[in-house]
Amino acid sequence: MRKLLLPLMALFLVLALSACGGTSASGSSADPDTSSQEGQSPQPEPYTISDPTVEPPDDTVDGVTYVPYDGIVEHLFFHPVVAYPELAFDGDAEANGIDDYMVTADEYKKILQSVYDRGYILVDIADVWSETTDENGNAKMVRNTLYLPEGKKPLILSFDDTNYYEYMLTNGFTWKLIIGDDGKIASYGKDPQGNDVVSRDLDAIPILDKFVEEHPDFSPFGAKGCLSLTGYEGILGYRTQTDTKSWTEEQEANRQKEREAVKPIIAELKRTGWTFGSHTWGHIRLGGSKSLETIQADTQRWADEVGSLVGPTNVLFYPHGERPDGDDWHQTGPIFRYLQSQGFRIFCSVGINSFSYIKKDISAVICDRLHPDGTTLRGTDKVLGWYSQFYDARDIIDLDVRPQREVRWTPKSTTN
């Protein structure tokens, strides 16, 4: 469980062919100039984070009745959203992959509005389960009772690959997160004409921040989402990675500058309800094709280069959705046991519903997430049914900006 108040100061599947491609050794090949941020210290607005596992006194808060909830906690995850469809869907080698596994910024906004309209509220994944001990002193995970506003349903959001990979910089995505002149998290990037753009409307993270500002009842506990980070091209748009093949003093000096530059971004994200999870350092497969020694080295590298910045986490998001040892439900293999020994307790894959299972032989919970993206927005009527409690994909997908590819669902006009 999380503390009640934080200090004020303080590609999935095939897309991995691009998102998890080669690493830049330079550490700063396409970094924009963020020197304009230096010397600016806008006063941050107060932000309160509270614990949904604590029953409110008299069952009310500000006149709203809170009731216990032990039902399904839904979980949606996104990859980085497309800011400029004309660059993303330009017919190059990456266009179809982006079409498959991403949503546009406008589609993402429509999804947020839809889940809000349908009574969902945001909760932090770390508040849903916690670790305790049984009568024999053995550690185990338990599902927490949540106390929610009456009539509301809990929703976890997570965001894979929030690293701003090199390939994204020319394919219609924002470039990095910064702190804007107003003291709030914003994105930096370049528009199709090459102009610098600082915005809160083009990137999933500031879009959600802004949505919560406009709809505070969407996040009554202050939760936003969990950012699932690799490390091989840095984090949050800052090239904080090393290269084991060659490394110079100049490269290390640049890396240290990047590490210092990203620290206030991390602090502000944490202060305003964002948390962090591991997506492994190298976006590596955990199903058994990699040796245990390789996974151990990767896990240590994530701790050294990413964990040293964002802090410890007990959440692991499987790259490619691939389960450790090939099966994390019916067995607990050596890879899973190693990862659990490194502090991970919540293990997230991808599926057709928000399945979760508390393991009996080890202190861990496994859970699946649904994936709003091009593949599911274009899916069959059956696939649309998996997402129908959140939105109607036919109302979300923007076929005017996406590639002219097959849509498999039945149009509304023929179902009325």
N, C-alpha and C positions, 0 to 999 in steps of 0.2 A: 504494500500500500504506500501511497505517496503522502508526503507531508501536506498539511493543509494550505500552506502559503509559501511560495517561493520568494526569495529576496527581491526587492524591487530593483536593486542595482545589478544586481548581477549583470540481355533483354530476354525479360521472361521468354523462354523458349527460343524461337528462331531469331528474334531480334538481337540476341546475344552475339550474332554474327557481326553486328556493327557496334552495339553498345559495349560489348566486351571484347573489342578488337585490340589492336596494338597499343602499347603504352608509349606516351611521349616521354622521352628521356630529358627533355629540356626543362620540364617543370613549369614553363610559363610561355609556351609558344604562341598562344592566342589570348593572353590575358589582357583585358582592357585596363586602361589607366584609372585606378580608383583613388588616386592621390587627392582628389577633390574632397574625399571624406575626411581627410586628416584635419584635425583641429576643430571639427564639428562635434558638439556634444549636446544635441537637443535633449530636452528633459523627457524621459519616457513616461507614457501614461501608466497609471496604476493598473495592475492586472492581477486578479485573484484566481488561484487554483485551489479547489476544494476536493474533498474525498467523498466519492459517491457511496462508499461502503459504510459511512457513518450515518446512523439514523438521525434525522433532524429532530430537535426538541419539538414536542407537540405535533410532529409529523408535518409541519408547514415551514416554508421559507418565503418571506415576503408575500404572504397570502396564498402561496401555491402549495397544494397538498402533495406530499411525497409518499410513495407506497413501495413496499419491497418488490423486487423483481428477480426472479430466478430462471427466466426463460432463455431462449437463444439470444446470444449477442452477435448480431450480424457484422460482417467484416468485408469491406470493399478495398481493393488496392488499385493504384494507378501507377503507370510509368510517367515520366515527364510529359507535360501536355504540349501540344503543338501551338506555338505562338503565331507563326506565319505559314498557313497552309500552302501558299504559292511557292514557298521554298521547300517545304517538306514533300509535297506531292508534285514534283517537277519532272517525274518520269525517269529519274536516275536509278541507280542500282539499289538504293535504300528506300525508295518511295513506298514500295509495297510492304516492306517490313514495318515501316512507320505506320502505314495504314492499318496493318494487322494489329499492332500492339499499343497504339496510342489513341488518345482522344484529343480533339482540339480544345483550345481554351474555352471557346464558346460552348462546345458540347459539355465540357466539365462544369461550367457554370449552370447549365440546364440540369445536370444530374444533381448538383448541390441543391438547387431550388426544389427539385422533385422530392428528394429524400426528406428535405425539411417540411415540405407540404404534407408528406405522408406520416409525419409524427416522429421521425427519428431525431435523436439527439446524440451528440458526440461523447464518447467515453474513452479514457486512456486504456490501452491494452494491458498496462501494468496494474490497473485497478480491478480487472476482471478475475484474475487468479492471483493467489499468493501462496507462499511456502510456509508450512507449519510442521509440527512433529506429531507422530502418532503416539499411542500409549506406550510403545516400546522405545521411544526416542528417535525413531527413524524419520528423516525428512520426507515430506510428501507435499504435492500441490493440491490445493483446494479451490473450488469455485466460490467466489465471494457473492453474497447477496448484495445487490445494488439497490439503492433507494433513489427512485426516479420520480420526476413530476408525473402525477397521475395521467395515464393515457399515452405516455411517451414510450418509445422503444430505443434501446441502446444500439449504437453503431460505432464500430472501430474503423478508422481510415488509416491506411498505410501507403507509403509512396516509395517504390523501388527505384534504385539507380538515381538518386538525387545527387549526382556527382557532376553533371554537366560535362559529359564526355566530349572529347575533341571533335568527333564526327558530327555532333549536334550543332556545332557553332556555324556550320554552313547549310544546315538542313532545317531551319525554321524554328529552332528552339531558343530560349533565352540562354545567356552565357554564364551567369552566376547570380548569387544573392548578394545584395548589399544593404546597407542601412541608408535610407533616403534622407533628404533634408528635413523631413518631418519626424525623424527618429524611428520610423517604422521599416520593417523588412520590405524590400522591393527587389525586383529583378533588374539586371542590366543586360543589354544585348544590342544588336544592330538590326534595323529594319531592312527590308529588301533593297532599299536605296543606299544602304551603308551608313545611315545616320545612327548615332548613339541614342538609345532609348532606355530610360529609367521608368519603370511602370509597376503598378500593383494589379494590373489587369491581364497579364500575359503569361503568368507562371502559377502553377498549382498552389504554391505555398502562400504568397501574398493574396491570391484570389480568395483562398479560404479565410485568411486573416480578415480581409475586408468583409466577406460574407458574415462572419461572426460579429464583427462590429455593427453591421446593419441588422443582424438577427441574433442578439445575445442569448435568446432562449434556445438557440441551436446548440449552445455549449454552456449549459448551466454550471458545469464544474470547471470550466476553463480549458478543457481538453481540446486539442486540435488533431494531430495525427502523429504517426511514428515514421520517421525517415529512415529508410533501409539503405545503408551505405556500403558500397565497396570501397576500395582504396587505391586501386592501381592507376587511376588518373586523378588522384586527389579527391576532395570532398567539397560539395556546395559551390563548385566552380573555381576552387583554389587548388593549385597544383602542389599538394603537400606530400606527394609520393616520392619514393626513392627508385633508383634503377640499379639492380644488382649487376648488370653487365658492365656498366661504366658510370663513374660518378666523379665529378670534379669539385673543387672548392667553390667555384662560381655557382655550380648547380646547387650545392648545399646551401650557399648563402641565399640564393633565390628561394629555395624551399623554406628556409627559416622565415623569410619575409612573408611568404604565403601563409605559413602557420600563424604568424602574428596577426595577419590581416583577417583570417577567418575566425579568430577567437571571439571578437565582439559579435559576429553574426551568430555563432553558436550560443553565446550567452543570451542574446535577445530572443532567439528561438526558444530556448529553455524557459526563459522568463514568461513567455507568452503561450505556453501550453504544448509546445512541440517536444517530442522525445526521439530517441535514436535507437536503431537496432543494427545488427550486423547482417550484411548480405555476402559475407566472406570478403577477403581482400581482393582476390582475383576473379570473383564471380565463378568459382570453380564448382564442378559437379561433385556431389556428396554421395552419389548412389553406389560407388564401388569402383568406378573407373580410375579414380585417383587413389594412390596409396595412403595409408594412415599417416605416414611420415610427411607426405605432401600437404595433407590437411592440417597437420600439426604446425608445420612451418607457416602456412597461410594464416592460420588462426593467430599465431604469435605476431605475424606481421600486421594483421589488422589491429591487434592490441597496441602495437608500438606506434603505428602511423595514424590510426583513426581513433582508437579508444583513448589514446593519450590526449586527444583533443576534445572528444565529445563526452568522455567519461565512461564508466562501466555500463553494460547493458545485459539484461538477461533474456533478450529477444533475438532469435535468429530466423532470418527469412531465407528459405532455401533458393539458391540460384536455379533458374530453369524449373522451379517447383520440384526438383528432384530430391526424393527422400533419402536420408542417410541409410547406407547399407541396402538400399533398394526397397526397404519396408520399415517404417518407423512405428507402425501400429501393431502388427502381429509379432514383432520381435524387437529386441533391443541389442543391436550389434555393436561392434567395437568402435565404429565411427561415432555413432550416437552417444555411446558411453563417454568417449573422449570429449565431445562437444559439451555434454552435460557437466563434465568435470571442470570445464573452463568457465562455468558460471551461467551457462544458458539454461533456461527453464521453460521458456515458451518458444515452441518450434512451429514455424508457419510455412505451409505449402500453398498450393492452389487447387481449387476444386470447383464443383458445381453448386455447393452450398457452404454455409458457415459451420461446417462440422468441427467438433472439438472432442478430445478424448484425454482424460487424465490417466497417465500410465500407472500401472500398479507396481511394477518392479523397480521403478526409479523415479526420483522426484522430477517430473516433467509433464508438460501438457503439449499435445500436438493439435494443430488446428488448421483448417483450410480457409482460404479467402476466395471471394469471387472477383472477377477481373473485368470491369467495364473497359472495353477497347474495341478496335475495329472488328475483330473476329466475332465477338459476341453481339455487337451492334448490328452486324450483318447476318446474324445466325438464323437458324430455323425457328419456326414457331415454338418448338420445344425449348430451344435455348432462350428465347425471349421470355418463356415462362419462368425460368430460373431467376430472372431479374425483375419480374413483374411487380414484386412487392416494393421495389425501389423506383422504377420508372418504366415507361413504354419506350423501347429502343427506337421505335418508328418516329417518336416525337423528339428524340435526342440526336440521332445521326444527321450530319449535314452532308448530304449527297452532292450538293452543289460545289463543295470544295474538295471532296475526296476523289480519288481515282475512280474511273467508271468500271467498277468490278461488280461481281455478282452479289446481289442481295437475296437472301434465302427465305425471308419471312413473307407472310401473306399481307399485302397492303390493306390498310384499314378499310378502304372503300369497298372491298369484296367481303368483309367480315361483318358489315352492319346489316 
